[in-house]
């Protein structure tokens, strides 16, 4: 199939499948796959280029300069709307950086500074499609002073006089906590601001929690401080990563998980108005009981796609929504242990909040996948039925969700059992493991004879003309 380049937008491509049937296939990701330069859209490629003072990335909706040494100035330039430039300077030892030519799926997109914060505590920068990830990596518990929380400081430089946390505006000279919220540089929670997302600590067994971050002004300079609790580290599987991300996107791709845990019973957990937390790094449908029916956990995930480039008269014949699964649990294999796509009723699909925990229906719009047969390290494809295809919005965002079978059916999960899948969100490196939807459609309103399609191909299918 050949791409119809003029139909690109930030997150989708369209391909001519069958000239005679006027049949087209739309491939859409949750997050950005293109960057805009003038009036043209180009494929994002965040591969780092070596320059005299570090490594440079210029082929996305932000630019980044990663310094040669760990205590140098990291520059993040928001090119999406605001053209704001911020700098982050770690308060750490001076260590030479090295480009990781292959690290998981981050091929030539990650720089590491070994032992930047002491023996066995490293600094890494990773350039994603729409965010720059800053991580402290801890090799083992032996790297940390026993029974003591630790913290890391970063100097922050930005052009604004104001910042915002949880809809409250602060002066750049104020001192304030940022815990469980993103730090917004600017005075508005929209695409004209730049965001430092709330920090999270993760271990190698997929356990994680939000951690404390403070902003403070000292000696005419601004700083952020991240705290890592020893109680998490002493139970962790190492290495452990503590991240904070800079992005031009108000809530990244809008996808992610709403999570409740340790609830006293099943009805309480299932019917809460708000979740206890959200995580934009993972897509998951979970039902779990940690024991005795008094520690219930449920997780539901939103998966929105911008499908506004579909023609108004598109007749949709098929749609497949795919998630890249990296982990699963199937503790209660009773026939209700399945995953399915449901409709999301999220009012603002570009903003994920704890209040969106109950913004899901229990109406299934896809085939069911028994967790027993789901493969990990592979895409899981949900074929949307007529109901699911009816949720596709030709003028805006198509809003989907995923829930585990016990949660959908309101059947209590067995004692001391966990059923779930964990899949990558749009914040994964590149787009090769992103949530995606493939929509097949025809356009009867603009039916063209084969020669008409040939003329269109001459004009638009080159990959260069827009």
C-alpha positions as CSV (number, residue, x, y, z in Angstrom):
1,X,0.0,0.0,0.0
2,X,1.2,3.5,-0.7
3,X,0.7,6.5,1.6
4,X,-1.6,9.4,0.7
5,X,0.8,12.0,2.1
6,X,-1.6,14.9,2.0
7,X,-3.8,13.2,4.6
8,X,-1.2,13.1,7.3
9,X,-1.7,14.8,10.6
10,X,0.3,14.7,13.8
11,X,-0.8,11.1,14.7
12,X,-2.0,9.3,11.6
13,X,-1.2,8.1,8.1
14,X,-3.6,7.0,5.3
15,X,-2.8,4.4,2.7
16,X,-4.4,3.6,-0.7
17,X,-5.4,-0.1,-0.4
18,X,-7.6,-0.7,-3.5
19,X,-8.0,1.8,-6.3
20,X,-11.0,0.0,-7.8
21,X,-13.0,0.0,-4.6
22,X,-11.9,3.4,-3.4
23,X,-10.6,1.6,-0.3
24,X,-8.2,3.3,2.1
25,X,-6.6,2.2,5.4
26,X,-5.9,4.7,8.2
27,X,-3.1,3.9,10.7
28,X,-3.4,6.0,13.9
29,X,-1.3,6.2,17.0
30,X,-2.3,7.7,20.3
31,X,0.7,10.0,20.4
32,X,2.5,12.1,17.7
33,X,4.2,10.2,14.9
34,X,4.8,13.3,12.8
35,X,6.3,16.7,13.4
36,X,5.2,19.8,11.6
37,X,7.7,22.1,9.7
38,X,5.8,24.9,8.0
39,X,2.8,23.4,6.3
40,X,4.3,19.9,6.0
41,X,4.3,16.9,8.2
42,X,7.4,14.7,8.5
43,X,8.1,11.4,10.2
44,X,9.5,11.9,13.7
45,X,13.0,10.6,14.2
46,X,14.6,11.4,17.5
47,X,17.9,9.6,16.7
48,X,20.7,11.7,18.4
49,X,23.3,13.4,16.3
50,X,26.8,14.0,17.8
51,X,27.8,17.7,17.9
52,X,30.7,19.5,19.5
53,X,29.0,20.1,22.9
54,X,26.9,17.0,23.1
55,X,24.1,15.3,21.2
56,X,21.3,17.0,19.2
57,X,17.8,16.1,18.3
58,X,15.8,18.3,15.9
59,X,13.3,16.0,14.1
60,X,10.3,16.2,16.4
61,X,7.9,18.8,17.8
62,X,10.6,19.6,20.3
63,X,14.4,20.0,20.0
64,X,16.9,18.8,22.5
65,X,20.6,19.3,23.2
66,X,22.0,16.7,25.6
67,X,25.4,17.8,27.2
68,X,28.7,16.0,26.9
69,X,29.1,15.9,30.7
70,X,26.5,15.1,33.4
71,X,26.7,18.4,35.1
72,X,26.2,20.3,31.8
73,X,23.1,22.1,30.6
74,X,20.3,20.0,29.1
75,X,18.3,22.2,26.7
76,X,14.7,21.4,25.8
77,X,13.1,23.7,23.2
78,X,9.3,23.4,22.8
79,X,8.7,23.8,19.0
80,X,5.1,22.7,19.1
81,X,3.4,26.0,20.0
82,X,5.2,28.1,22.6
83,X,8.8,28.0,21.3
84,X,9.8,28.0,25.0
85,X,13.3,26.9,25.9
86,X,14.1,25.5,29.3
87,X,17.3,24.2,30.7
88,X,18.0,21.5,33.4
89,X,21.3,21.3,35.1
90,X,21.8,18.3,37.5
91,X,23.6,18.9,40.7
92,X,26.0,16.0,40.5
93,X,29.5,14.9,39.8
94,X,31.1,15.6,36.4
95,X,30.9,12.4,34.3
96,X,31.4,11.9,30.6
97,X,28.3,10.8,28.8
98,X,28.1,7.9,26.3
99,X,25.5,7.3,23.6
100,X,23.8,3.9,24.1
101,X,23.6,2.7,20.5
102,X,21.2,-0.1,21.5
103,X,19.2,-0.1,24.7
104,X,15.8,-1.9,24.5
105,X,14.0,0.0,21.8
106,X,15.9,3.2,22.3
107,X,18.3,2.9,19.4
108,X,20.8,5.9,19.5
109,X,18.2,7.8,21.6
110,X,19.6,7.5,25.1
111,X,22.7,9.0,26.8
112,X,24.1,7.6,30.1
113,X,26.4,9.1,32.6
114,X,27.8,6.4,34.9
115,X,28.0,7.1,38.6
116,X,26.9,10.7,38.2
117,X,25.3,10.8,41.6
118,X,27.8,8.4,43.3
119,X,28.9,4.8,43.0
120,X,26.1,2.8,41.4
121,X,23.8,5.8,40.8
122,X,23.6,6.9,37.2
123,X,21.9,9.6,35.1
124,X,20.2,8.9,31.8
125,X,18.5,11.1,29.2
126,X,16.2,9.6,26.7
127,X,14.5,11.4,23.7
128,X,11.0,10.1,22.9
129,X,8.6,11.2,20.3
130,X,7.0,14.0,22.4
131,X,8.9,14.0,25.7
132,X,12.4,14.0,27.0
133,X,12.9,11.6,29.9
134,X,15.4,12.3,32.7
135,X,16.1,9.3,34.9
136,X,18.2,8.5,38.0
137,X,19.1,4.8,37.8
138,X,20.1,3.0,41.1
139,X,21.9,-0.3,40.7
140,X,21.3,-1.8,44.1
141,X,20.4,-1.2,47.7
142,X,24.1,-1.1,48.6
143,X,24.3,2.2,46.6
144,X,22.1,3.9,49.3
145,X,22.7,4.8,52.9
146,X,20.7,2.4,55.0
147,X,17.3,3.5,56.4
148,X,17.4,6.9,54.9
149,X,15.4,8.6,52.2
150,X,17.6,10.2,49.5
151,X,17.0,13.2,47.2
152,X,18.4,14.6,44.0
153,X,18.5,18.3,42.9
154,X,18.3,19.8,39.5
155,X,18.7,23.5,38.6
156,X,15.9,24.8,36.4
157,X,16.2,27.7,33.9
158,X,13.1,29.1,32.1
159,X,11.9,32.4,30.7
160,X,8.6,32.7,32.6
161,X,7.8,34.6,35.8
162,X,5.1,32.1,36.8
163,X,4.5,28.4,37.3
164,X,1.4,26.4,38.0
165,X,0.7,23.3,40.0
166,X,-2.8,21.8,40.4
167,X,-4.4,25.0,39.0
168,X,-2.6,27.3,41.4
169,X,-0.2,29.9,40.1
170,X,3.1,30.5,41.9
171,X,5.9,33.1,41.4
172,X,9.2,31.7,40.3
173,X,10.6,33.0,43.6
174,X,8.2,30.9,45.7
175,X,8.9,27.5,47.4
176,X,6.2,24.9,47.0
177,X,5.5,21.1,46.8
178,X,4.7,19.5,43.4
179,X,3.9,16.0,44.7
180,X,1.4,14.0,42.6
181,X,1.0,16.8,40.1
182,X,2.9,18.1,37.0
183,X,4.8,21.3,37.2
184,X,3.6,23.7,34.5
185,X,5.9,26.3,33.2
186,X,3.6,29.2,32.2
187,X,0.2,30.1,33.5
188,X,-2.1,27.8,31.5
189,X,-2.7,24.1,31.3
190,X,-2.6,23.9,27.5
191,X,-0.3,23.3,24.6
192,X,1.2,26.8,25.0
193,X,2.8,25.7,28.3
194,X,5.7,23.3,28.9
195,X,5.4,20.5,31.4
196,X,7.5,18.6,33.8
197,X,5.5,15.5,34.7
198,X,5.1,14.2,38.2
199,X,8.0,11.9,39.1
200,X,7.6,8.2,39.5
201,X,9.9,5.5,40.8
202,X,9.8,2.1,39.2
203,X,11.6,-1.1,39.9
204,X,12.5,-4.0,37.5
205,X,9.4,-6.0,38.5
206,X,7.0,-3.2,37.3
207,X,6.2,-2.0,40.8
208,X,6.0,1.8,41.0
209,X,4.7,4.8,43.0
210,X,4.5,8.5,42.6
211,X,7.2,10.3,44.7
212,X,7.6,13.7,46.2
213,X,9.0,16.6,44.2
214,X,9.6,20.1,45.5
215,X,10.3,23.4,43.7
216,X,12.4,26.0,45.5
217,X,14.2,29.2,44.8
218,X,17.6,29.7,46.3
219,X,20.6,32.1,45.6
220,X,18.7,33.6,42.7
221,X,18.2,30.3,41.0
222,X,15.3,27.8,40.6
223,X,15.6,24.1,41.6
224,X,13.5,21.0,41.6
225,X,14.2,18.3,44.2
226,X,13.1,14.6,43.9
227,X,12.8,12.4,46.9
228,X,13.2,8.6,46.8
229,X,11.8,6.8,49.8
230,X,13.9,4.1,51.4
231,X,10.8,2.0,52.1
232,X,10.3,1.5,48.4
233,X,13.9,0.7,47.8
234,X,14.2,-2.0,50.4
235,X,11.4,-4.0,48.8
236,X,12.4,-3.2,45.2
237,X,13.8,-5.4,42.4
238,X,16.9,-3.6,41.1
239,X,17.8,-1.6,39.1
240,X,15.4,1.1,40.1
241,X,14.5,4.1,37.9
242,X,13.3,7.5,39.1
243,X,12.0,9.5,36.2
244,X,10.7,13.0,35.5
245,X,9.8,14.0,32.0
246,X,9.8,17.3,30.1
247,X,7.1,17.6,27.3
248,X,5.2,20.1,25.2
249,X,2.1,17.9,25.4
250,X,-0.4,18.8,28.1
251,X,-0.9,15.1,29.1
252,X,1.3,13.3,26.6
253,X,-1.0,11.1,24.4
254,X,-4.0,11.1,26.7
255,X,-3.7,7.4,27.3
256,X,-3.0,5.7,30.6
257,X,-4.3,3.8,33.6
258,X,-6.7,4.9,36.4
259,X,-5.8,2.8,39.5
260,X,-7.3,2.0,42.9
261,X,-5.8,-0.4,45.5
262,X,-6.2,-1.8,49.0
263,X,-10.0,-1.2,48.9
264,X,-12.0,-2.9,51.7
265,X,-14.4,-4.8,49.4
266,X,-15.3,-5.4,45.7
267,X,-18.3,-3.0,45.5
268,X,-16.3,-0.1,47.0
269,X,-13.3,-0.6,44.6
270,X,-15.5,-0.9,41.5
271,X,-17.8,2.0,42.2
272,X,-15.4,4.7,43.5
273,X,-15.9,8.1,41.8
274,X,-12.1,8.8,41.7
275,X,-9.0,6.7,41.3
276,X,-6.2,7.0,43.8
277,X,-3.7,7.6,41.0
278,X,-3.1,7.7,37.3
279,X,-0.2,6.4,35.3
280,X,0.4,7.5,31.7
281,X,3.2,5.0,31.2
282,X,1.0,1.9,31.0
283,X,-2.2,0.5,29.6
284,X,-3.8,-2.1,31.8
285,X,-7.0,-3.8,32.7
286,X,-6.8,-5.4,36.2
287,X,-8.9,-7.0,38.8
288,X,-7.0,-8.2,41.9
289,X,-7.5,-9.3,45.5
290,X,-4.3,-9.2,47.6
291,X,-6.0,-11.5,50.2
292,X,-9.2,-12.0,52.2
293,X,-11.4,-9.8,50.0
294,X,-10.2,-6.7,51.9
295,X,-7.5,-5.5,49.6
296,X,-9.1,-5.1,46.2
297,X,-7.3,-3.5,43.3
298,X,-8.9,-2.4,40.0
299,X,-7.2,-0.7,37.0
300,X,-8.9,0.6,33.9
301,X,-7.2,2.4,31.0
302,X,-8.2,5.1,28.5
303,X,-7.0,4.8,24.9
304,X,-8.0,7.8,22.8
305,X,-7.2,8.3,19.1
306,X,-7.5,11.4,17.1
307,X,-9.4,10.2,14.0
308,X,-10.5,13.6,12.7
309,X,-8.7,13.0,9.3
310,X,-11.3,10.4,8.4
311,X,-13.5,11.8,5.6
312,X,-17.0,12.7,6.8
313,X,-18.6,10.2,4.3
314,X,-16.1,7.4,5.1
315,X,-17.9,4.0,5.3
316,X,-15.9,2.0,7.9
317,X,-15.7,-1.7,7.1
318,X,-13.1,-2.9,9.7
319,X,-11.1,-1.6,12.6
320,X,-8.4,-3.3,14.7
321,X,-7.1,-1.8,18.0
322,X,-3.7,-3.2,19.1
323,X,-1.8,-3.0,22.3
324,X,1.8,-4.2,22.9
325,X,1.7,-6.5,26.0
326,X,4.8,-6.8,28.1
327,X,3.4,-8.6,31.2
328,X,0.3,-10.4,32.4
329,X,-1.2,-12.3,35.4
330,X,-3.9,-14.9,35.3
331,X,-4.5,-15.9,38.9
332,X,-8.2,-16.6,38.6
333,X,-8.7,-18.7,35.5
334,X,-12.5,-19.0,35.8
335,X,-13.7,-18.0,32.3
336,X,-14.2,-14.4,33.3
337,X,-10.4,-13.9,33.0
338,X,-10.4,-11.9,29.7
339,X,-9.7,-8.4,28.4
340,X,-12.0,-6.5,26.1
341,X,-12.3,-3.0,24.6
342,X,-15.1,-0.9,26.1
343,X,-16.3,2.7,25.4
344,X,-14.6,5.5,27.2
345,X,-16.8,8.4,28.2
346,X,-14.0,10.8,29.1
347,X,-15.1,14.3,28.5
348,X,-11.6,15.6,27.6
349,X,-9.5,12.7,26.1
350,X,-6.3,14.8,26.1
351,X,-6.4,15.1,29.9
352,X,-6.1,12.1,32.2
353,X,-7.2,12.6,35.8
354,X,-8.2,10.6,38.8
355,X,-11.8,11.8,38.2
356,X,-11.8,9.6,35.0
357,X,-11.9,6.3,36.9
358,X,-15.6,5.7,36.2
359,X,-15.6,7.2,32.7
360,X,-16.1,3.8,31.1
361,X,-19.1,1.7,30.1
362,X,-19.4,-2.0,30.5
363,X,-20.5,-2.4,26.9
364,X,-18.0,-4.5,25.0
365,X,-17.0,-3.4,21.5
366,X,-14.5,-6.1,20.5
367,X,-13.7,-9.7,20.7
368,X,-12.7,-11.1,24.1
369,X,-9.1,-12.3,24.8
370,X,-8.7,-14.9,27.5
371,X,-5.6,-13.9,29.5
372,X,-4.4,-17.5,29.4
373,X,-3.7,-17.4,25.7
374,X,-2.3,-13.8,25.5
375,X,1.3,-13.7,24.5
376,X,3.7,-11.2,26.0
377,X,6.4,-9.2,24.1
378,X,3.9,-9.0,21.2
379,X,0.9,-7.0,20.0
380,X,-2.6,-8.1,21.1
381,X,-5.1,-7.2,18.4
382,X,-8.7,-6.5,19.3
383,X,-11.1,-6.6,16.3
384,X,-13.8,-4.0,16.8
385,X,-17.4,-5.2,16.1
386,X,-20.2,-3.0,14.8
387,X,-20.7,-1.6,18.3
388,X,-17.0,-0.7,18.7
389,X,-16.7,0.7,15.1
390,X,-19.7,2.9,16.0
391,X,-17.4,4.7,18.6
392,X,-15.1,5.9,15.9
393,X,-15.4,9.7,15.6
394,X,-14.8,11.2,12.1
395,X,-14.5,14.7,13.4
396,X,-12.5,14.4,16.6
397,X,-11.3,11.8,19.2
398,X,-12.4,8.2,19.2
399,X,-12.5,7.2,22.9
400,X,-11.8,3.6,23.8
401,X,-11.0,1.9,27.1
402,X,-9.9,-1.5,28.4
403,X,-11.2,-3.5,31.4
404,X,-10.7,-7.0,32.7
405,X,-13.6,-9.4,32.6
406,X,-14.5,-9.6,36.3
407,X,-14.6,-5.8,36.3
408,X,-16.8,-5.7,33.2
409,X,-19.2,-8.4,34.5
410,X,-19.2,-7.3,38.2
411,X,-18.1,-10.7,39.3
412,X,-15.9,-10.8,42.4
413,X,-12.4,-12.1,41.7
414,X,-11.1,-15.0,43.7
415,X,-9.2,-14.5,47.0
416,X,-5.5,-13.7,46.6
417,X,-5.7,-13.5,42.8
418,X,-4.5,-11.0,40.2
419,X,-5.7,-10.9,36.6
420,X,-4.3,-8.3,34.2
421,X,-2.4,-7.3,31.2
422,X,0.2,-4.6,31.1
423,X,0.9,-2.9,27.7
424,X,3.0,0.1,26.6
425,X,1.4,3.5,26.4
426,X,2.3,6.1,23.8
427,X,5.2,7.2,26.0
428,X,7.2,4.2,24.9
429,X,10.2,4.9,22.7
430,X,9.4,5.6,19.0
431,X,6.1,4.1,17.8
432,X,6.9,0.5,17.2
433,X,5.1,-0.6,20.5
434,X,2.5,2.2,20.8
435,X,-1.2,1.6,21.0
436,X,-2.5,1.8,17.5
437,X,-5.7,1.5,15.5
438,X,-6.0,0.5,11.9
439,X,-9.3,1.5,10.2
440,X,-10.3,0.3,6.7
441,X,-12.9,2.5,4.9
442,X,-14.2,3.6,1.5
443,X,-15.3,7.0,0.4
444,X,-18.4,6.7,-1.8
445,X,-19.0,10.4,-1.7
446,X,-15.9,11.1,-3.8
447,X,-15.8,7.9,-5.8
448,X,-13.1,8.1,-8.5
449,X,-12.6,6.0,-11.6
450,X,-9.3,4.2,-11.8
451,X,-7.9,7.0,-13.9
452,X,-9.0,9.5,-11.3
453,X,-7.1,7.6,-8.6
454,X,-4.1,7.4,-11.0
455,X,-4.1,11.2,-11.3
456,X,-4.4,11.5,-7.5
457,X,-1.5,9.1,-7.1
458,X,0.6,11.2,-9.5
459,X,0.0,14.2,-7.3
460,X,0.0,13.0,-3.7
461,X,1.6,9.5,-3.3
462,X,5.2,10.4,-3.8
463,X,6.1,10.9,-0.1
464,X,7.5,14.4,-0.9
465,X,4.6,16.4,-2.0
466,X,2.1,17.6,0.7
